[in-house]
Amino acid sequence: MKKALIFFAIFLVFTSCNRRVTDNDNDDNRAPVISSVYPSTAERGTTITVHCSAADPDSDSLSYLWTAESGGFDGSFTSQSVDWNAPMTAGTYTLTVYVSDGELSDTAYNDITVTGSTLPTSYVSGYVRAGSALMSTMTLAGVEVCIDSSCMTTNTTGFFGFSNVEYGSHILSAVKEGYISYSETLVVDAPSEVIYISLNPIGSFCDFDIEPTALDFETMTDSMAFDLYNNAESPLHWSIGFEDAWIILPVDTGSTAPSETTSITVLVDREDMEEGEYSGLLTISADACSTRYLTVTMEVIDGDSPVLYVQPSSIELSPLEGDAFIIVQNIGTGYFSWTAEGTEDWMGVSPAIDIVSTERDSITLLIDRTGLSSGTYNGEVIINTSTAGSDTVAVSMEVVSSGNFSIAPDTLNFGIDSESENMTLTNNTGSDVSWVSMASEDWISTPSGSVSSMSADIVGVEIDRDGLSTGSNIGYLFISSPTAGTDTIVVIAENIVSEYFSIYPDTLDFGNTETSLVLNLHNMTTDVHNWFITSTGDWFDISETAGTLTEMDGLAIDVTIDREALSYGIYEGFIHVDVPGLASDTIYVSALKSGATGEIFAVYPDTMDFGDSLSVKLLYLENTHTSPLTWYGASAEGWINMERTTGSIPGSSINDIDISIDRDELAPGENHGFIYIYSPGLVGDTIAVVAEE
């Protein structure tokens, strides 16, 4: 399993009467004297307060500095008493304290004996997925997962969770019929661990799977799709048969490359069908493989009276998910009144009563985990109507702990002259969170610290401009914490040298909120240069499109958009800057106007076209919840790269992730691929990716 990097700021505390006194030639000043440092024992994994008794013969004020070979401090290490975290391993650890009056000092050493057998515990959770690369986003239900002799079965999202797992080595195993059994040594060394297990199907020369194995079109849906996965090392040739005339397959034969997937669309035709429930069967045959079957069901309703339609039929909330939404709709004629109520104390609904005719009503399912212990909780939302019957929505909720740890912004732009930028770390959990950082580049600083419960810290990140290359510099700051895992901050800096004409940045992203951005031109030569701007895209305005820059001069050009005039969706365009005889550059411009989908979890855009020159574009993930949503993603082609493949989006906010392509891996002509994004318990999105080579 993946283990978190743990960094220690190794300042610790030592107690002994082995002493060293510094002196100088000042006969009027006498050195301070340490009389004792205590205690000298501790239980492993506990925090103790260590005190230094010292006095100054001249009654001078004293300062203290503690260091140690292992463990860690809670709070200050420059006071007379410090809180020291004993290591998990029993043994003897030397602590040192330095006491100074500003000129002279005394030093004491001591050995603290750490004993005890009580181990801390961890919450170990995760998901079980099907095994091939493309199937890694498809979770498996009904898998028996065991840590040593403690076992449980994954739910419908493939989730499992074990409480009170002691630190140390354990045997983690997973078993499901039809899949190769999984077993490995699990090392638990953090308060929480998240694990992803992949189970490979028991295969042969010919091996393929379909997902899902049933499509329920209910009363309104006309189009759905299933995925066919080729798990073998040779091409798979397949065909699909069916007998029911109301089932339509636009494509019923084809082939799938090794370790690839094919998405197959299924349509239903309700025209001239009598009222009732219908069930059909798709038979999928492929080469010498055993046949696979997919059930297709739909319902035809009488449109001459009110008909209750409720979505979804079930809701499963992971430990980080909060409120959810239920849609009540009349898909018949007329109208009906409805009431809704939850069966459990931890759930509520708003509104609880309304009337619906042709519109859709949205019910917010309110979740309150206050006072609940860890575990799985089940209940129902019951919806009754005046004339259209009733329906229920099954609700399953996981409880682990409340709160979250977040970092903003996700990009630090130092421009051409800044050496320090701030980021905000917000801790909404019930306990203090320690964090550390690593950088991809030597010129980026690596701060660390601890954020108190229910508070936020502003932390400075610095760069060393002497280490920058000429032009644009991009690096990454990786911030790790036991609570939130690892988050990635993009760090951007420009380095402009003499005899150089700079045009930056190379991307103007208005995101979902910005209305004005700046394009910078800097003439760092000793000559006068004319410049000209052309653009594609009529949705943005440029304050100046031509001019002259004198030697060693710069200009900021405003690029603005009128959000009120924009329709909902993704906007893209280009600005081309030409400095005749010296430089030219093309700047990619993008913007998002969200909020029109009505979805709980939305992904923009649904197609990413890189053309024949672009290498990086932004993908937006929107959470209209009031609570965080966890998401997972995967790319279907090796030439498609995702900045990150999982994360958590705060309530009522948008995250963006860089999607890049490796043009060296593209085949000649037009290349097609896709990215799959989903959030547990919600419908996933497939984003088409196109690139020309």
C-alpha positions in Angstrom: 0.0 0.0 0.0 0.9 3.6 -0.4 2.4 5.0 2.8 2.3 8.6 3.8 5.6 10.4 4.1 6.0 11.5 7.7 8.3 14.3 8.5 9.5 15.2 11.9 10.7 18.5 13.0 13.2 16.9 15.3 13.3 19.3 18.2 13.0 17.4 21.4 13.6 17.6 25.1 16.3 16.1 27.2 16.8 15.6 31.0 20.0 15.0 32.7 22.6 16.5 35.0 25.4 16.0 32.5 26.1 19.7 32.0 28.2 22.1 29.9 28.7 25.7 30.9 29.9 28.5 28.6 31.8 31.4 30.0 33.6 34.5 28.8 35.9 37.2 30.1 33.1 39.3 31.6 33.7 39.1 35.3 30.5 41.0 36.0 28.2 38.4 34.5 27.8 34.8 35.8 26.3 31.9 33.8 22.9 30.5 34.6 22.7 27.1 36.4 20.4 24.2 35.5 19.6 22.2 38.6 17.3 19.5 37.2 15.3 18.3 34.1 12.3 16.0 34.7 10.6 13.5 34.3 12.8 10.7 32.9 10.2 8.1 31.8 7.2 8.1 29.4 4.8 5.6 27.8 5.3 5.2 24.1 2.9 7.1 21.9 2.0 9.5 24.8 2.7 13.2 25.3 4.4 14.3 28.5 5.4 17.7 29.9 9.2 18.1 30.4 10.4 20.8 32.8 13.8 22.5 33.3 14.6 24.0 36.7 17.3 26.7 36.2 18.3 29.9 38.0 20.6 32.8 37.2 23.0 34.1 39.9 22.5 37.7 38.6 18.7 37.3 38.3 19.0 37.8 34.5 16.0 36.7 32.4 16.6 33.3 30.8 15.7 31.9 27.4 15.3 28.1 26.6 15.9 25.9 23.6 15.0 22.2 23.5 16.2 19.6 21.0 15.9 15.8 20.8 16.9 12.8 18.7 13.4 11.5 18.1 9.7 12.3 18.9 8.1 15.6 18.3 6.9 18.7 20.1 3.3 20.0 20.6 3.6 23.7 20.5 6.7 25.7 21.6 10.2 24.3 22.1 11.6 27.6 23.5 9.9 27.7 26.9 10.9 26.4 30.3 8.4 23.5 30.0 7.6 21.7 26.7 5.2 19.0 25.6 7.0 16.1 24.0 5.5 13.3 22.0 7.2 10.0 22.9 8.1 7.8 19.9 6.1 4.6 19.2 9.2 2.5 19.7 10.3 1.7 23.2 13.8 2.7 24.1 16.0 5.4 25.6 16.0 8.8 24.0 18.4 11.7 24.8 16.9 15.2 25.3 18.9 18.4 25.5 18.0 21.8 26.9 20.0 25.0 26.4 19.5 27.9 28.9 21.0 31.3 28.2 21.0 34.8 29.8 21.9 36.4 26.5 25.7 36.1 26.9 26.4 32.9 28.9 24.6 29.6 28.9 24.3 26.2 30.6 23.4 22.9 28.9 21.8 19.8 30.4 21.3 16.3 28.9 19.1 13.5 30.1 17.9 10.1 28.9 14.1 9.5 28.8 13.2 5.8 29.0 10.1 5.1 26.8 8.1 2.0 27.8 4.7 0.5 27.4 2.8 -1.9 25.2 -0.4 0.1 24.3 -0.5 0.8 20.6 -2.5 3.6 19.0 -5.3 2.6 16.5 -6.2 3.7 13.0 -9.4 3.8 10.9 -8.6 1.7 7.7 -11.0 2.2 4.8 -11.0 2.0 1.0 -12.6 0.6 -2.1 -12.3 -2.6 -4.1 -12.2 -2.2 -7.8 -12.2 -4.5 -10.8 -8.7 -5.2 -12.0 -7.8 -3.9 -15.5 -6.6 -0.4 -16.2 -9.9 0.9 -17.6 -12.0 -1.0 -15.1 -10.1 0.5 -12.1 -12.9 3.1 -11.7 -15.5 0.3 -11.5 -16.0 -0.7 -7.9 -17.0 -4.2 -6.7 -19.8 -5.0 -4.2 -20.0 -8.2 -2.2 -16.2 -8.6 -1.7 -15.1 -10.2 1.6 -12.3 -8.0 2.9 -10.3 -9.1 6.0 -7.7 -7.5 8.2 -6.2 -10.5 10.0 -9.3 -12.4 11.3 -11.7 -9.4 11.2 -13.8 -9.4 8.0 -16.6 -7.4 6.3 -18.3 -7.3 2.9 -18.1 -4.3 0.6 -21.2 -2.3 -0.1 -22.6 -1.4 -3.5 -19.9 1.3 -4.0 -17.1 -1.2 -3.1 -16.5 0.6 0.2 -15.1 -1.0 3.3 -14.0 0.4 6.7 -12.4 -1.1 9.8 -12.2 0.8 13.1 -9.6 0.4 15.9 -6.9 -1.2 13.8 -3.7 -1.2 15.9 -0.5 0.3 14.4 1.8 -2.4 13.0 1.8 -5.1 10.4 -1.4 -7.0 9.4 -2.6 -9.3 6.7 -5.0 -7.6 4.3 -7.0 -10.0 2.0 -10.0 -9.7 -0.4 -12.0 -12.6 -1.9 -14.9 -12.6 -4.4 -16.2 -15.5 -6.6 -14.9 -15.2 -10.2 -11.9 -13.1 -9.2 -8.3 -13.9 -8.2 -7.9 -13.7 -4.4 -5.9 -10.8 -3.1 -3.5 -10.7 -0.1 -0.7 -8.5 1.1 1.0 -7.2 4.3 -0.6 -4.0 5.5 1.6 -1.6 7.6 -0.6 0.7 9.6 1.3 3.8 10.9 -1.2 6.7 10.6 -4.5 7.7 12.3 -6.3 6.9 9.1 -5.4 4.8 6.0 -7.2 4.8 2.6 -6.6 1.7 0.5 -7.6 0.8 -3.1 -7.7 -2.9 -3.9 -7.8 -4.3 -7.4 -9.3 -7.7 -8.0 -8.4 -9.4 -11.4 -11.1 -11.6 -12.9 -10.2 -15.3 -13.4 -9.2 -15.1 -17.0 -8.3 -17.3 -20.0 -7.1 -16.6 -23.5 -10.5 -15.1 -24.2 -11.7 -12.9 -21.3 -14.1 -10.0 -21.3 -16.6 -8.3 -19.0 -19.6 -6.0 -19.3 -20.5 -3.3 -16.8 -23.2 -3.0 -15.7 -25.1 -6.3 -16.3 -28.5 -4.6 -16.2 -30.0 -1.4 -17.6 -33.3 -0.1 -16.1 -34.8 2.6 -18.3 -37.6 3.1 -15.7 -40.4 5.3 -17.1 -38.6 8.2 -18.8 -35.1 7.3 -19.9 -34.7 6.5 -23.6 -30.9 6.0 -23.9 -28.4 4.2 -21.7 -25.0 2.6 -22.3 -22.8 -0.3 -21.0 -19.1 -0.9 -21.2 -17.5 -3.9 -22.7 -13.9 -4.6 -21.4 -11.4 -6.8 -23.2 -9.2 -8.2 -20.5 -7.2 -10.5 -22.9 -4.0 -9.8 -24.8 -5.6 -10.1 -28.2 -8.4 -8.3 -30.1 -11.9 -9.3 -29.2 -14.6 -9.6 -31.9 -18.1 -9.4 -30.5 -21.8 -9.3 -31.6 -25.0 -8.6 -29.7 -28.4 -10.4 -30.2 -31.9 -9.6 -28.9 -35.5 -10.5 -29.7 -37.6 -7.6 -28.4 -38.6 -5.1 -31.1 -38.7 -2.2 -28.6 -34.9 -2.5 -28.0 -32.7 -0.6 -30.4 -29.0 -1.1 -30.8 -27.3 1.5 -33.1 -24.2 -0.8 -33.2 -24.5 -4.5 -32.7 -21.1 -5.8 -33.9 -17.6 -4.6 -33.4 -14.1 -5.3 -32.1 -12.2 -4.1 -29.0 -8.4 -3.9 -28.8 -6.5 -5.7 -25.9 -6.9 -4.0 -22.5 -9.3 -1.5 -24.0 -13.0 -0.7 -23.6 -16.0 -0.1 -25.9 -19.0 1.9 -24.8 -22.2 0.5 -26.4 -25.4 2.5 -26.5 -28.8 0.9 -26.0 -32.1 2.7 -26.9 -35.7 1.8 -26.1 -38.9 2.8 -28.1 -42.1 3.2 -26.1 -44.2 4.4 -29.0 -47.5 2.4 -29.4 -46.6 0.2 -26.4 -49.3 -0.6 -23.9 -49.0 0.4 -20.3 -47.0 -2.0 -18.2 -43.5 -3.3 -17.3 -41.2 -4.8 -20.0 -38.1 -6.9 -19.7 -35.7 -8.0 -22.4 -32.3 -9.7 -22.7 -29.1 -8.8 -24.7 -26.9 -11.7 -25.6 -23.2 -10.7 -26.0 -21.1 -13.2 -27.8 -17.3 -12.8 -28.4 -15.0 -15.2 -30.2 -14.6 -18.4 -28.1 -15.6 -16.7 -24.9 -18.5 -17.8 -22.8 -21.6 -15.7 -23.5 -22.5 -12.7 -21.4 -26.0 -11.5 -20.7 -27.4 -8.0 -20.0 -31.0 -7.5 -18.8 -33.0 -4.5 -20.2 -36.1 -3.3 -18.4 -38.5 -0.4 -18.9 -41.9 0.8 -17.8 -44.7 2.3 -20.0 -47.2 4.4 -18.1 -50.6 5.8 -18.8 -50.1 9.5 -19.6 -53.7 10.5 -18.9 -53.4 10.7 -15.1 -50.8 11.9 -12.6 -47.8 9.6 -12.3 -45.2 9.8 -9.5 -41.6 9.6 -10.6 -38.8 9.8 -8.0 -35.0 9.9 -8.5 -32.8 8.4 -7.3 -34.2 5.1 -5.9 -31.3 4.9 -3.4 -28.7 7.2 -1.9 -25.3 6.0 -0.5 -23.3 8.6 1.3 -19.6 8.1 1.9 -18.0 9.4 5.2 -17.2 12.8 3.6 -20.6 13.3 1.9 -23.3 15.5 3.4 -26.7 16.5 2.1 -28.2 14.9 -1.0 -31.0 15.7 -3.3 -34.2 13.8 -4.3 -36.3 14.8 -7.4 -40.1 14.4 -7.3 -41.8 14.7 -10.7 -45.2 14.2 -12.3 -44.6 12.4 -15.6 -48.3 12.0 -16.3 -51.0 14.7 -16.5 -52.8 17.0 -14.0 -51.1 17.5 -10.6 -50.7 15.9 -7.2 -49.7 17.1 -3.7 -46.9 15.2 -1.9 -45.4 14.9 1.5 -41.9 13.5 2.4 -40.5 12.3 5.7 -37.4 10.4 6.9 -37.6 7.3 9.0 -34.5 8.0 11.2 -33.6 10.8 13.6 -30.4 11.6 11.7 -32.2 12.5 8.5 -34.5 15.3 7.6 -36.1 16.7 4.4 -36.7 20.2 3.1 -39.3 21.0 1.9 -41.6 18.3 3.5 -44.7 19.1 1.5 -45.6 20.7 -1.9 -47.7 20.4 -5.1 -46.3 19.4 -8.5 -47.8 19.5 -11.9 -45.4 19.6 -14.9 -42.4 20.8 -13.1 -39.8 18.9 -11.0 -39.6 19.5 -7.2 -36.2 19.1 -5.5 -36.1 17.7 -1.9 -32.9 18.3 0.1 -32.0 15.3 2.2 -30.5 16.8 5.4 -27.9 14.6 7.2 -26.8 15.2 10.8 -23.9 13.0 12.0 -23.6 14.8 15.3 -23.2 12.3 18.2 -23.1 9.2 15.9 -20.4 6.6 16.3 -18.5 5.2 13.4 -20.4 2.7 11.3 -23.1 2.3 8.6 -26.6 3.7 9.1 -29.6 2.9 7.0 -33.0 4.5 6.6 -35.7 5.6 4.1 -37.3 8.7 2.8 -41.0 8.0 2.2 -42.9 10.1 -0.4 -46.7 10.0 -0.3 -49.0 11.7 -2.9 -52.7 12.6 -2.9 -53.5 10.8 -6.2 -50.4 9.1 -7.6 -49.4 6.5 -4.9 -46.2 6.5 -2.9 -42.5 5.7 -3.3 -39.4 5.3 -1.1 -35.8 6.2 -1.4 -33.3 4.0 0.5 -30.6 5.9 2.3 -27.3 4.4 3.5 -24.7 6.6 5.3 -21.2 6.0 6.5 -19.9 7.7 9.6 -16.2 8.0 10.3 -15.5 11.5 11.5 -16.7 15.0 10.8 -14.9 18.0 9.3 -12.3 18.4 6.6 -8.8 19.9 6.0 -8.4 22.1 2.9 -5.8 24.2 1.2 -6.4 27.3 -1.0 -5.5 28.5 -3.6 -4.4 25.5 -5.7 -2.1 27.8 -7.8 0.6 30.3 -6.5 1.7 32.7 -9.3 4.8 34.6 -8.4 4.9 36.6 -11.6 8.1 38.4 -12.6 9.2 39.8 -9.2 7.4 38.3 -6.2 9.4 36.1 -3.9 6.7 35.2 -1.4 3.0 34.2 -1.8 0.5 33.1 0.8 -1.7 30.0 1.0 -4.5 29.4 3.5 -4.8 26.0 5.4 -8.3 25.5 6.9 -8.9 22.8 9.6 -12.6 22.1 10.1 -11.9 18.8 11.9 -12.3 18.1 15.6 -8.6 17.8 16.3 -5.3 19.6 15.4 -3.8 18.7 12.1 0.0 18.5 11.4 1.2 19.0 7.9 4.5 18.9 5.9 5.4 19.7 2.4 7.8 18.6 -0.4 8.6 20.5 -3.6 9.3 19.2 -7.1 11.9 22.0 -7.7 14.8 23.2 -5.5 13.7 26.9 -5.9 10.4 26.3 -4.0 10.5 26.4 -0.2 8.9 23.6 1.8 7.1 24.9 4.9 5.4 22.7 7.5 3.3 23.3 10.6 0.1 22.4 12.5 -3.3 24.0 12.3 -5.5 24.0 15.4 -9.0 22.5 15.3 -11.7 24.7 13.7 -9.3 27.4 12.6 -7.2 28.6 9.6 -3.5 29.5 9.2 -2.0 31.8 6.5 1.4 30.3 5.5 4.0 32.0 3.2 5.7 30.0 0.4 8.9 31.5 -0.9 10.9 31.0 -4.1 14.6 31.4 -4.8 14.7 33.5 -8.0 18.4 32.7 -8.5 17.4 29.1 -9.2 14.9 30.0 -12.0 15.5 29.3 -15.6 14.9 32.0 -18.2 11.2 32.4 -19.1 8.3 30.5 -17.5 9.0 28.2 -14.6 6.4 25.7 -13.3 6.8 23.5 -10.2 4.7 21.7 -7.6 4.3 21.9 -3.9 3.0 18.6 -2.3 1.3 19.1 1.1 0.6 16.0 3.2 -1.4 15.5 6.3 -2.9 12.4 8.0 -6.4 13.9 7.7 -6.5 15.0 4.0 -3.8 12.9 2.4 -1.7 14.8 -0.2 -2.7 17.9 -2.1 -0.8 19.5 -5.0 -0.2 23.3 -5.3 1.0 24.5 -8.7 3.8 27.1 -8.4 4.5 29.5 -11.4 7.2 32.0 -11.7 8.6 34.1 -14.6 12.3 35.0 -15.0 12.9 37.8 -17.4 16.5 38.6 -18.4 17.9 41.5 -20.5 17.7 41.4 -24.3 14.5 39.5 -24.0 10.8 40.3 -25.0 8.5 38.6 -22.6 4.8 37.8 -23.2 3.1 36.2 -20.2 1.2 34.3 -19.0 0.7 31.7 -21.7 -2.8 30.9 -20.4 -5.7 33.2 -19.2 -8.2 31.2 -17.3 -11.2 33.2 -16.1 -12.6 30.1 -14.3 -16.1 30.5 -12.8 -15.7 33.9 -11.1 -13.1 36.1 -12.7 -14.1 39.0 -15.0 -10.7 40.7 -15.6 -7.2 39.3 -16.2 -4.0 40.9 -17.3 -1.7 40.0 -20.3 1.8 41.4 -19.7 4.3 42.5 -22.4 7.9 43.4 -21.3 10.5 44.8 -23.7 13.8 44.0 -21.9 15.9 44.9 -25.0 17.7 48.2 -25.7 15.5 48.8 -28.9 12.0 50.1 -29.5 9.6 47.5 -30.8 6.0 47.6 -32.2 3.5 44.9 -31.2 0.2 43.7 -32.6 -2.6 41.5 -31.1 -5.2 39.4 -33.0 -7.7 37.1 -31.3 -10.2 34.3 -31.9 -13.3 34.4 -29.8 -15.9 37.2 -29.5 -16.7 36.6 -25.9 -13.8 38.5 -24.4 -12.5 42.1 -24.9 -8.9 43.3 -25.1 -8.1 46.8 -23.9 -5.3 47.4 -26.5 -4.5 45.6 -29.7 -1.4 47.5 -31.0 1.3 49.8 -29.8 4.9 50.5 -29.2 7.2 49.6 -26.3 10.4 51.5 -25.7 13.5 49.9 -24.4 13.3 48.3 -20.9 9.6 49.1 -20.7 6.5 47.0 -19.8 2.7 47.1 -20.5 -0.3 45.4 -18.7 -3.2 44.8 -21.1 -6.6 44.2 -19.6 -8.6 41.2 -20.9 -12.2 41.2 -19.7 -15.5 39.3 -20.1 -19.1 40.2 -19.4 -20.4 37.2 -17.4 -24.0 38.4 -17.5 -24.0 38.2 -21.3 -22.5 34.6 -21.3 -24.7 31.5 -21.6 -23.9 28.6 -19.4 -21.0 26.4 -20.5 -17.2 26.4 -21.4 -15.7 29.2 -23.5 -12.3 28.9 -25.3 -10.3 31.2 -27.5 -6.8 32.4 -28.4 -4.9 35.7 -28.3 -1.9 36.0 -30.7 0.8 38.5 -29.9 3.3 39.4 -32.7 6.4 41.5 -32.2 7.8 41.7 -35.8 11.4 40.4 -36.1 11.6 39.5 -32.4 8.9 37.4 -30.8 5.4 35.9 -31.1 3.2 33.9 -28.8 -0.3 32.4 -28.6 -2.2 32.7 -25.3 -5.0 30.2 -24.6 -8.1 31.9 -23.1 -10.8 30.0 -21.2 -13.8 30.6 -19.0 -16.6 28.7 -17.3 -20.1 29.8 -16.5 -21.7 27.0 -14.4 -24.9 26.5 -12.5 -27.4 25.6 -15.2 -27.2 21.9 -15.1 -29.2 21.3 -11.9 -26.8 18.4 -11.1 -25.3 17.6 -7.8 -21.9 16.8 -9.4 -21.1 18.3 -12.8 -18.0 18.1 -15.0 -17.1 20.7 -17.7 -16.5 20.4 -20.6 -17.8 17.2 -22.1 -15.3 17.4 -24.9 -11.6 18.5 -24.7 -10.2 19.3 -28.2 -6.4 19.9 -28.1 -6.2 20.6 -31.8 -2.7 20.3 -33.3 -0.8 22.5 -30.9 -2.3 22.6 -27.3 -0.8 20.4 -24.7 -2.6 21.4 -21.5 -6.3 22.3 -20.8 -8.5 22.7 -17.7 -11.2 20.3 -16.6 -13.7 21.8 -14.1 -15.5 19.7 -11.4 -18.5 21.5 -9.7 -20.1 20.4 -6.4 -23.5 22.0 -5.8 -23.7 20.2 -2.4 -23.3 22.2 0.8 -20.9 19.5 2.0 -17.7 18.1 0.4 -17.8 15.5 -2.4 -15.1 12.9 -3.1 -14.3 12.2 -6.7 -12.2 9.7 -8.7 -10.9 9.8 -12.3 -9.1 7.7 -14.8 -7.9 8.2 -18.4 -8.4 5.6 -21.1 -5.3 6.3 -23.2 -1.6 6.4 -22.3 -1.2 9.8 -24.0 -3.8 11.4 -21.7 -2.4 12.6 -18.3 -4.4 13.9 -15.3 -2.8 16.2 -12.8 -4.5 14.1 -10.1 -7.0 11.2 -10.2 -8.8 11.8 -6.9 -9.7 14.6 -4.6 -12.4 16.3 -2.4 -14.4 19.3 -3.5 -15.7 21.6 -0.8 -19.4 22.4 -0.7 -20.8 24.8 -3.3 -17.5 25.2 -5.1 -15.5 24.3 -8.2 -12.1 22.6 -8.6 -10.1 22.6 -11.7 -7.5 20.0 -12.8 -4.9 20.1 -15.5 -5.4 17.6 -18.4 -2.3 17.3 -20.5 -1.4 15.2 -23.5 1.9 13.6 -24.5 2.2 14.5 -28.2 5.1 12.1 -28.7 2.6 9.2 -28.1 0.1 10.4 -30.6 -0.5 8.5 -33.9 -0.6 10.4 -37.2 -4.0 12.0 -37.8 -6.9 12.5 -35.3 -6.6 10.7 -32.0 -9.6 9.9 -29.8 -9.7 9.0 -26.1 -11.8 9.7 -23.0 -11.6 10.5 -19.3 -14.0 9.0 -16.8 -14.9 11.1 -13.6 -17.3 9.9 -10.9 -18.3 10.5 -7.3 -19.4 7.5 -5.2 -23.2 7.3 -5.2 -23.6 9.7 -8.1 -23.7 9.3 -11.9 -20.3 9.5 -13.5 -19.2 11.6 -16.5 -17.3 10.6 -19.6 -15.2 13.4 -21.2 -14.2 12.9 -24.9 -10.5 13.9 -25.6 -9.4 14.7 -29.2 -6.0 15.6 -30.5 -4.5 16.1 -33.9 -1.0 15.0 -34.9 
